């Protein structure tokens, strides 16, 4: 069931709501009004879609982020295709329960959301930071649905191990005390994302041009951590049959905020490439 956020669905309006849901389910190019989608077991996830066209771009926010983090780029993407952003369980307007403790559970939620809202593939999937770890799992679970991928300053499963090996014990402790490992500990428990075999589709990895400024961590350590992450981004691209690596000049970690123009262009590039492949 799709319902407006906070709407009071009563008997008199129920028939109209059912009609809207039926229309959305039967028309993959229909726009979906921002609202809550029932993904089963009484759980509601918030979804907002704009634009028309295929493939649909699906946006996955960074850690503790939600659909609002894509507001600098979503309207511009909607000018050339349909684009959908959502709130993961526990974030934004979405239901908080049950809590998920695995990448697989989170991306299965996303797939259930798209199905329930009638948003059919194919998809170009894009993720920022922590979302960049989730998106490869989505592609691995649903390979027939994904025709392109864009990762914005994504995390990487090997980052913590590489960082601990490269830093001195004192520097590593600095990093941990500044919050490093809070998300990576969750990520490390998930196992590999198998990005080494992303599929026969275009992949763009965008790296920030500047390191994250972590309070309590020296600039030298932040530079080391930055170099490790960018190196991992290059490795990800090298393993793809159709990969592109971009340094987002003038950007920090929030690439879609600092360089929305570059992000929109990268997504447009992948969408057009997917369309050209489909036309052959």
N, C-alpha and C positions, 0 to 999 in steps of 0.2 A: 504494500500500500504506500502511495506517495501522499504526504499531507504537508500543508504549510506549517512552518515552525510555529508552535504554540496554538495551532488552530483547534477549535472545538468542533469536532465532527459529530453531528447529531443525526437523527433519523431523517430529517427533512433534507439535509445536504448530502446524505450518504450516496444517493443515486448519482448525483453529479460527480462526486469523487470517484466512484467506480467507473464512470464514463471516461474521466480524464485518464485514469490508470490504464484503461483498455486502449485508449488512443495512443498513449505513450508506448505501451508494449507492442503495438502493431506498427509503429512508424519509427524506424531507427534514426531518422534524421530530424525528428521533432525536438524542439527546444524543451528543456525541463526547467520549470520554475524552481528557484532556490527553495529547498525544503527538506523534510525528513523522509527517509525511505525505510520501510519496514523490511529488514533482511532476515526475519524469522525469529521465533522465540521472544517476540515482543521487543526486540532490539532495533533501535532507530539510528541510522547514520545520515548525516547532513551531506547533501549534494547540491552543487550549483554548476549548471552548464550554460554555455553561451555559443552562439554561432551555428553554422550549418556546414555540412560537408563531411567527407571521409578522406583519410582515416581520422578517427576521433583522437584528440590528444588528451591523455589522462595525467593529471598532475598529483604528485605525492610530496607532501610537505616535509620539512626537516623535523628533527626531534622537538617535541613540545610545540610544534607549529600546527597550523590548520589552514583551511582554504583561504583565509585572509592574506596569507603570505604570498599568494599568487596574484593579488589585485594589481600590482604594477605591470603584469604581462598578460593576464587572461583576456582583457578586452581586445588587445592588439592581435593575439592569436585567433580570436573569434572572427577577425576580418577575413581569414582565409580558410578556416575549417572549424568544426565543432570542437570545443575544449571544455573539459569537466575537471573541477576540483572538489575535494571532499574533506570532511573531518574524520580522522580515525576515531575509533572507540575511545572515549575518555578525553577527547579534545574538542574544543569549540562547542558546537550545538549537539554533538552526537552523544548517544548513551554511553555511560561510563562502565557498564558491566555487560558481560564478564570481562575482566581484565585479560589482556593477551600477553603471553610471555614468549612468543616465538614469531619469527618472520613469517613462517608459513600460515599461521593463524591470521595474521594481519592482512596478508595479501589475499587469502581466501575470503576475508571480509570484503575487500575491495571488489573482487570478482562477483561476489553475491550481490553487492550493491549495484554494480553495473547491470547485471541480469535483471534484478528486481525493478530497476528504473527503465528497462528497455533500451539501454545504451549498448547497441551491438558493435562488435569489432568490424574491421581490424582497428588496433590501437597503436598510436605512438605514445610510449610511456616516458614520462620525465620525472625525475626525482632530485630533490636538493638535500645535501648533507646526509643525515640519517635516512631520508627517503631514497637517496641514491644507493643505499644498501638494500632497501626493500624491493626496488624496481627489478633488479636482476632475478630475484626470487619469483616475482610475478611472471617474468618472461620464461623462466624455467618450468613453472607449473602449467602455464598456458601458452606454449610456444606457437600454436596455430593462430592465436589472437594478436600476436605482437609483430609489427612490421617496422619498428624503429624505436630507438632509445636515446634519450638525452639525459646525461647525469651532470648535475651542477655541484662542483666542489664536493664530490661524494666521499663518504667514509669508505674504509676498506678493511676487510677481515684481517689483513696482516699488519695493520698500522701499529697496534700496541706492541706486538712482538718486535717489529722493526725499530720502533722508538726506544724500547727498553734496551735493545742491543746497541743503539747508537749513542745513547746518553750516558753520562756518568751516573753512579748511584745517587749522588746529591741532586743532579738535574732531573732524574727520573722521579725522585721524591717530590721535588718542586712541582713537577707536572701533575702528579697524583693529588697533591694538596690543593692544586688549583682547579680540581674537578675532572681532570683527565682520567679516563677509565670508568667514569660513571655510566656513560652510554656504551663505551667500547666493551665493558664487562658484559653487558647484555648482548652485544653483537658477537663477541667471541664465543658465547655459548650456543650460537645458532648453527655453527658449522659453515663450510664454504658456500659461496653463492654460485660457484661454477661459472663465473663470468668468462672463463677461458673459452667457453663454447656458447657465445651469445646468440648464435643463429645467423642465418644468411640475411641480415638486415643492417641498415646503417646505424652506427653508434657514434655519438658525439659526447666527449667528456670535456667539460669546461672547468678549468682550475682558476681559483682566485689569484690575483696578481700580488696580494699581500698576505702575510701570515696573520692568523688570529692573534689578537693582543690579549693574552691571558694574564689577568692581575696576579702578581706574585711570581710570575715566571719571567726570567730575564729575556731581553730581546734576542740574545744569542741562542737560547734554547728554543724560542718561538721560531726562529729562522731554521734551526735544525729540523724541527717538527714539520715546518712548511715544506722543506726540501724532500723529506721522506714521503709526504703525502703526494706531492706533485710527481715524484718518481713512480709511485704506485699508479697514479692516473695514466702516466705514459705506458706502463706495462699493460694496463687494461686495454688501452687503445691498440697496442701492438698485437694483442691476441685476437682482435676482431678482424674478420675478413673485409670489413668496410668501416674502418675507424678513423676519427678525426679528433685531434687534441687541440684545444684552444686555451690560451692564457687570456683571461678577461682583464685587459689593462685598465687600471683605475678602480679595480674592484677588490673588496674584502670578501669575507666568507658569504655574505648575503648577495650573491651574484645577481639574482633577479631584482633586487632592490637597487644595487649600485649600477648595474649595466642591463636594464631591461631590454634595451635595443639589441644587444648582442644575444641575449637569451631568445628573444622572439625570432631573430634571424637564424639561430641554430635550429630551433624547432621547425621553422619554415623550410629550411634545407632538408631536414629529415622527412617532413611531410611530402615535399615535392619529389624527393627520391623514391619514397614508397609509392607515390602515385605513378611515377614513370615506370617502375618495375611492374606494377599491376597492369599497365597498358600494353606491355610487351606481349 
